[in-house]
Structures are given as structure tokens and as C-alpha cells.
Amino acid sequence: MSLNQLISSIKDCDVSQFLIYGVLLVGVFKVTFLTLNTASLLFDLFILPSVNYKKYGAKQGNWAVVTGASDGIGKEYALQLASKGLNIVLISRTQSKLELIATDIETKYKVETKIIAFDVSTDESTNYDRIAETIKDLPVTILINNVGQSHSIPVPFLETEDKELRDIITINNTATLKITQVVAPIIASTVAKQSKKIRGLILTMGSFGGLLPTPYLATYSGSKAFLQAWSSALAGELKPQGIDVELIISYLVTSAMSKIRRTSLLIPNPKQFVKATLNGVGRRNGAQERYATNTPYWTHAFMHFGIEQAVGVYSKLANTLNYDMHKSIRTRALKKAARLAAEKKD
Ligand SMILES: NC(=O)c1ccc[n+]([C@@H]2O[C@H](COP(=O)([O-])OP(=O)(O)OC[C@H]3O[C@@H](n4cnc5c(N)ncnc54)[C@H](OP(=O)(O)O)[C@@H]3O)[C@@H](O)[C@H]2O)c1
């Protein structure tokens, strides 16, 4: 063997050894990471005890503000926070529904309530002034940004009606941000006045529609993805002021918005969903890879975790499957609408 051949065979050996060690190292790193994440997911979901709301001022005369509080998930947030000993400010569109829930809460849980009815989609400054006026002297510690709107049925973006497009962005984004600008300073001052013995909490409802780019729900999908970045950024800003900020990610829940009435393994009712959310606040559950983000319901958590680990939420495969699913939902919804219209005619 010539000298040159010897040198090149040593070089080859170094490179191949380097590659093998490199691949092994990456493999060990990935397996360790996956094992730790899986352990953390199981720990969050099934082992850690439920959060004690004394930490957020429960049973000490403090208040929670809940938007979209007259139905579905928001109504459950109001009921369950009241059951923990918080007074509740209920906000939504329909005065009569809010009055019924307020009476129910006061009778059942012996806490105080205040109601504010307005249409969030109008984005009028009087809306925010009314919230500010109502809460200015209240020790508010919790804000639940729950109000939201989706498309009435899945629709191609280019065919989305102007009003639907504007309402989704106004309700899910503009109004949510403006309400937070009114309520968060009151929470910060409550926490400061109570000598930081308690913490503040701001939860905002995200969605699998925002987690995964969702064809045929493009505007809703974008609006919820916006909330992800905004809420996580806010979490960093408000942490030094003693306020925990978290985006709550949910797959389907039975409600007027989802138009689903029957529960299943993957689809809880609002009571089950909110119980899981409030018990696990401050944890990530299915959202292991995201700061200040929580996918709290256990089957949703496994779905979120599985998709992230397998293909990723921005993958072509996830997008294609989502496209097929929502296209088929649209076809069925259009058929149903046509059938109902025909029945009405007869
Ligand atoms: N349900 C799901 O499958 C699901 C999944 C993921 C995320 N989410 C999110 O969870 C949140 C709640 O959804 P949900 O299913 O519980 O909805 P829902 O049952 O339809 O309830 C919506 C609530 O918001 C209020 N609201 C709607 N439009 C309003 C407006 N323009 N002005 C004032 N209030 C308004 C409603 O008040 P009125 O009763 O007065 O109309 C009601 O209290 C939303 O942010 C949604 O995006 C839901």
C-alpha cells in the first residue's frame, strides 16, 4: 500500500467514525428529549395535583372577568371559577342570558356577579369604557379571554364574506387585545396591593384551528395563530408583575359554535373541558414544546403531542389531511342547508 493510499484510508476511517458517532449522538439526544417530554406530558396530565385557586385570590373577595360567558365554554369558566370562590364579571352579547347565569351563580355559590352586555364585533370604544367603569374599583385577579367566532361553515378563503371575515378578526383579535388592555392593569394593581401574596391569571382560548393551519377555515385559523404569538409574548411581559398568561388550546368541544351535541373520547362537553383546564393551569400538558401554552384535555393533549412528534403542525401531510377533512365537512354542510331549504319550501 502506497503512502497516499494509507493516508486516504485513515482519513476515510476518521470521517466514517465521526459520522457514526455524530448520528449516534443525535439519536441519543432525540430519544432522551422524547422520553423527557413524554414523562413531562404524563406527569402534567395524570400525576400533578389540581391547582389551588387561593393562589389566584379565590375566597378572598377577588374577581374574575369572563368574556363570552353566557354559553358553552365561557359559561362553564364562569360557573367553575365561582364554585372556587371568585366573584364574576360576566360579559357577552345577550343581557337576558347573562341575567339568568348571574342569578344561578349567586344562588349556588354565594359569590357576587356583575354583567355587561354588548356586541363585541362592533369594537366601539364605549364597550371598553363600560368594562373599565365596572371593574375600576374591583380587585380583579383573573381574566378569561374566551369570546370567539369561527366561520359558520368551512369556506374557501376567497369566498369568505366580508362581514364574517371582519367579525372573526375583530372578535378574536382586536377586541380580545383591547379588553386585555383594560383588565390587565387592574389585575396588576390588585396583585401589587395584595403584596404579591397572590398571582394574577390571564387565559385566552386558542384552538386546534390555530395550532394547525386549517384550509377552509383560513381566517379563523390565522386569528387563533395570532393569539398564540400575542399571548406567549404577553406572558413574558407580565411575568415580572406576578401575572400568569397562558394560551389554552382545544380540539372540538360540544357547543353552539362547534354544532356538535354528542360527546366522545375526543370531544368533551364544556364542563369536562373547563375542569381539565382549570385543574391544570400553569402546565403545558399536550403543548410540551411551547412556552405559556397549554393543551389541557387529555385526549387533545395526546393528539397535539403526537402530531408535533410525528409530522409537525406545519407539515404538508397535516395540511393535506386537514384540507380533505374540512372540504368534506363543507360538502356535507352545503347538502344539509339545501335539504333544509327544500323542506322549508314544501
Ligand atoms: N367549541 C369548540 O369546539 C371550540 C374548539 C376550540 C376553541 N374554541 C374556542 O372557545 C371559545 C368559546 O367557544 P364556544 O364553543 O364555547 O362558543 P359558543 O358556545 O358559541 O359561545 C360563545 C359565547 O360568546 C358570546 N359571543 C359570541 N359572539 C359574540 C359577540 N359578537 N359579542 C359578544 N359576545 C359574543 C356568546 O354570547 P351570546 O350567548 O350572547 O351570543 C356566548 O356566550 C371560542 O374562542 C372558540 O374559538 C371552541
The ligand as a Gaussian input file, in Angstrom:
#p B3LYP/6-31G(d) Opt

LIG

0 1
 N      -66.381000      24.595000      20.812000
 C      -65.256000      24.183000      20.226000
 O      -65.191000      23.100000      19.620000
 C      -64.011000      25.029000      20.335000
 C      -62.791000      24.457000      19.957000
 C      -61.633000      25.226000      20.052000
 C      -61.694000      26.516000      20.529000
 N      -62.890000      27.053000      20.884000
 C      -62.918000      28.440000      21.355000
 O      -63.580000      28.508000      22.607000
 C      -64.239000      29.765000      22.729000
 C      -65.684000      29.559000      23.141000
 O      -66.337000      28.775000      22.164000
 P      -67.744000      28.048000      22.430000
 O      -67.740000      26.846000      21.581000
 O      -67.992000      27.914000      23.876000
 O      -68.745000      29.112000      21.783000
 P      -70.325000      29.275000      21.991000
 O      -70.901000      28.112000      22.721000
 O      -70.867000      29.613000      20.670000
 O      -70.424000      30.553000      22.975000
 C      -69.955000      31.771000      22.540000
 C      -70.085000      32.809000      23.644000
 O      -69.528000      34.024000      23.145000
 C      -70.542000      35.016000      23.099000
 N      -70.436000      35.790000      21.869000
 C      -70.367000      35.329000      20.608000
 N      -70.306000      36.357000      19.747000
 C      -70.353000      37.480000      20.491000
 C      -70.336000      38.853000      20.172000
 N      -70.278000      39.271000      18.912000
 N      -70.390000      39.742000      21.183000
 C      -70.474000      39.331000      22.466000
 N      -70.495000      38.041000      22.825000
 C      -70.437000      37.129000      21.847000
 C      -71.857000      34.289000      23.118000
 O      -72.812000      35.191000      23.655000
 P      -74.375000      35.075000      23.332000
 O      -74.830000      33.824000      24.013000
 O      -74.931000      36.295000      23.957000
 O      -74.494000      35.013000      21.846000
 C      -71.520000      33.108000      24.028000
 O      -71.568000      33.482000      25.367000
 C      -64.046000      30.479000      21.388000
 O      -62.979000      31.379000      21.487000
 C      -63.694000      29.354000      20.436000
 O      -62.916000      29.802000      19.353000
 C      -64.054000      26.334000      20.802000

